[in-house]
Amino acid sequence: MIDQTSHPSYAHVKHGQPPIVDQASGLRAVLHPGSPQHRPVQVVAVSSGKGGVGKTNVVINVAVACARQQRNVLVLDADLALGNVDILLGLAPTHTIEDVLSGDRTLGEVVVKGPEGIHILPAASGIHELSNLTYDQQLLLQSGFLQLEHPPDLLMIDCAAGLSANVLYFSVIADDTLVVVTPEPSSLTDAYALIKVLSTRYQQRRFRLLVNMVRKPMEAKDVFRKLSLVTDRFLNVTLDYVGYIPFDDCIPLAVSQQRPVSTAFPRSSASRAFTRVGTAMGQWKHDHSLRGGYQLFGAAGFGPRHEEMGKTA
């Protein structure tokens, strides 16, 4: 059971007082890159705008690839009301993030172990109230990370599809936003909408693009060219090309086995591509001037309350 009143940030909210000026003071002391006790935490939000692009599969397999590279990886299933990371991995967690946000369990008690040593913070299923986190719940989540005895060095956030308040929130607090698209025109349109909202409302200036379900390498480059032409013309952002994941019949086979393709078929073309993405992710440099200034971990940390976070258009 979490003692909610023992956390200073939560105590302010509980008694109706305004949040402290710097919500990140305690978080930075524990997890700031300059801390002698902990390594910096890289936080990557994986979003898509459109559903059905294979985003969760990307998260799981890149997480496995990073774990194989000796990284301590935690996956947060941020589709909080309709989570499916645990389903894809054949896990049956006893508790979910709902228990953390209700104060019944600590975050460490809810986290479960997955393949290759990755850890998963499972979402709830069919809990509509979690589709839009309140500010109090955001603070509880922050408190949960502060209480982790062994923080990860990589936190991958599997955001829900669409432009909900939760998607925007988790994208804003991350160090990097990885946008997953497919060659379908509707995927590009929705990805552009996501980038537009995050850049114009929350001043994010850098996005990383991964093209999934690609049949030919040139197809991926063409997708990147089309999207970057539009963002260069209408938005003040940097769009970085991360690479592509080839269309691979091994992926649906692995899904049917409830296993990552990286473990079920380690020599498949998709598995090799996920390894390349994981390697590249470990080399990303973090320029917080290109973010919105509200990172969960790192120099900026949690920022002041954003009342308009619920606005999605």
N, C-alpha and C positions, 0 to 999 in steps of 0.2 A: 504493500500500500504506500502511495506517495504522500508525504507530508507536504501538502501544497502550501501551507502557510510559512514553511521554513525557507522558501525561495523568495528573495526580496522582490523580484520582478512581479511574481504572482501576487504577493501581499499587497502591492500597490493597486492592482486591478481589483482584487477581492473587496477592498475597502472603498472602491469607487474613486480612487485618486488617479490622476493622470499618470501615464507610464513615465518611468525615469527617462532623463534626457538621452542617456546612452544605454540602450538595452543590451549592448554587446560587452559591457565592461567585464563581467564575470566570464563570459564566453571567450573573450580574447585572452584573458589571463591564463585560461586553461589550454586553449587550442591555437593561439596565435603562432604564426611561423617562428617568432622570436622566442617562444617559450622553451626553456631548457628541458622540460619534462616530456613534451609531446612533439611529434612531427606535425607539419602543417597538414590540414585536411583539404583535399581537392574535392569540390562539390560540383557535380555535373548533372544538370537537369536535361532529361531527354524528352523532347516534345515532338509533336507532328502536325498539330492542327486537325488533320483528318484521321479518322480511325481506319483500321484495316491495312496499315502500311507495314506491319510487322515490328512495331516499336518495342514491345515487351520482349520479343525474341532477341532483338538487338541488345537490349539492356542486359538480359540474362547471359548471353554469350560473350559480350564484351567484358562483363564482370568476371566470368570464368577465365577469360584470357588474361585479365589483369591479375587475378589470383595466382595463376600459373607463373606470373612474373614477380612473385613474392610480394604482392601488395595485399594489404588487409582491406577487404572490400565489404561494404554494407550497401545493400539494395533497399531503397525505400519505395514500396509500392504506393505511389501517390494518387492512384485512382481510388481514393479512400472509401468510397461507397460501393464500388464494384471491382474490387481487387481480383487479379488473376495470376499474379506471379507465382503464388503458392500452388495454384492449379497446374500451371505449365510445368512445375517441378515435381508434381506428385506429392506435395507436402500436405500435412493436416495439422496446422498449428492450433494449439489449445487456446491461445489468446491472440488478439489483433491490436492494431493501433487504437481501436475504439476503447480498449481497456486502459491505454495510456492516457488518452484524452479525457476519460472519465475519472482518472486518478486512482483506479483500482490496481494498476500494475505499473512498475517502472518500465522504461523503454528496454533496459537490459533483460528484464524478465520475459518480454514479449518476443524479442529477436530470436529467430530460429536459424539453424545451420543448414546450408544447402550444399550442392556439389562443389568439389574442389576447395572446400573451406570457406566459400562466400557466406555471408550472413544476410538474412532477409528480415525486414520489418514488414510483416504482412498487413494488408489493408482489410477492412471489414467487407461484408457482402450484403447488399440490400439495405444499407443504413443511409437513407436519404439525407439525414441531418449532417452527415460528414462531407457532403458534396460542396459545402461552402464553409470553411473553417472560420470561427469567430476569432477575434483578437485574443481572447482569453485562451482559446485552444492553441493558437500559435505560440503563446508564451509557455504553455504546458509542454509543447513539443520542444521548444528551446531548452526548457528545464530538463527534459528527458535526455537530450544530448549532453548537457552539462553533467549529468549523473552517470554517464557511461564510464565504467572502470577502464575499459580499453577502447578508446575511440578509434575509428577506422582512419586510414590515410586516404581512402577514396570512398566517397558517398555518391552513389548513382541513384538519381531520383527518376523513377518511371512515372512521368506525368500522364494524366488522363488525356484523352483526345478532346479537341475543341478549345474554346476560349473561356472556360469557367474561371471564377475568381481563384480557385485552388491552382489551376494551371499557371496563371499569371504570378501568383504568390511564390510558388516553388521555383519558377523560372527566374524571378527577381532575386531570390536569396542565394542562388547558385553562383559559382565562379564562372561557369560556362554553360551556355545553352546549345545542346546538340539537337539540330532539327533533322528528323528522319523523313524522307520523302520517297516516293516511287515515281516512275516515269509518267504516271497518269496525270492528265491536265488538272483534275480536281485536287490532287494532292499538292501540286504546285500552287494552285490558287489559295488553298487553305494555309499552306506554309507561309505564303506571303502575308496573309492576314495576321497570322500569329506574330511574325517579325515586325509588321507595321505597328501593332498595338504595343508590343514590348519596347519598341524604339521611340515611338511618339509619346506614349504615356509614362514610361518608366526609364527613358533615356538610356536604354541598352544600345551599345554601339557595335558589339561583335557577336556574330553567330557562326556556328560551325555546321556544315551541311554534310549529311551522309545519305547517299542514294541507295535504296534497298530494292531487291528483286530485279536486278539488272541482267539482261540477256547478253549484252555486248558492252565492252568497256567504253566505247565511244558514246553509247546511249547515256551513260552516267555523266560524262563530260558535257553532253548536250543539255541535260537537265540542269546542271550547274550554270551553264552559260545563259540559259533562258531566265533562270531566277535571278542571277546576278545582274543581268541587264536591267531588269525591272527595279531591283533594290538600289542599284547605282544611280538610276535616273530619278527615283522618287523618294528615297530614304537616305539618311545620313548614317549608313552602317557599313561595317566590314563583314563580308561573307567569305568564310574560309572553307575550301573544299577538303574534306577529310578523306573521302574515298567512296568505295561502293561495296555492296554485298551482292554477289551474283545470285541469280535465280538458281536454286539447287534443290533437286528432288529429295535430298537427304533431310531437309528442314521439316517438311510435313511428316516424314517418317519418325524423326526425333520427337516431334510434338505428340504424335500418337503414343509414343513410349513415355511421355512426360519426362523427357530428358533434354538437356541442351544439346544441340547438334555438335558442339565442340567436344562433348564427352562421348556421345553416341557414335559419331562419325568424325573422329579427330583429323582424318586425312582428307576430308571433303573440301571442295573449293570454298564453301561458305565458312567452314571452320578456319581455314587459313586466312580468309579475309577478316574475320573477327579478331584474329591474333594481330594482324597489321593495325587494325583500329585501336586495339588495346595498347600496343606499343606507342602509337602516335599520341594517344591521350596522355600517356605518362610524360611526354615531352612538351605539352602545352605550357606556354608561359602565361601568367595571369596579370593582365594590366587592368587594375580596378577602375582606372579612369574610363574604361570602355563599358563598364557595368553601370547599373542603376544606383549603386551605393548602399545596398541593403543585404550584403552577403551573410549567409548563415555562419560561415567560418571565415577567418582571415581578417584582413585589415579593417574592413568596413563593418562586418558583423550585422546584427539586427539594427535596423534604423528606426526612426520615430514612426509612430502609427500612421499608416496610409489609409485614410478613410475611403479613398476612391478605388481601392484595390478591387472592390466588388464590381466596378464598372468595366464591362468587357467590350465595349464598342466605342 
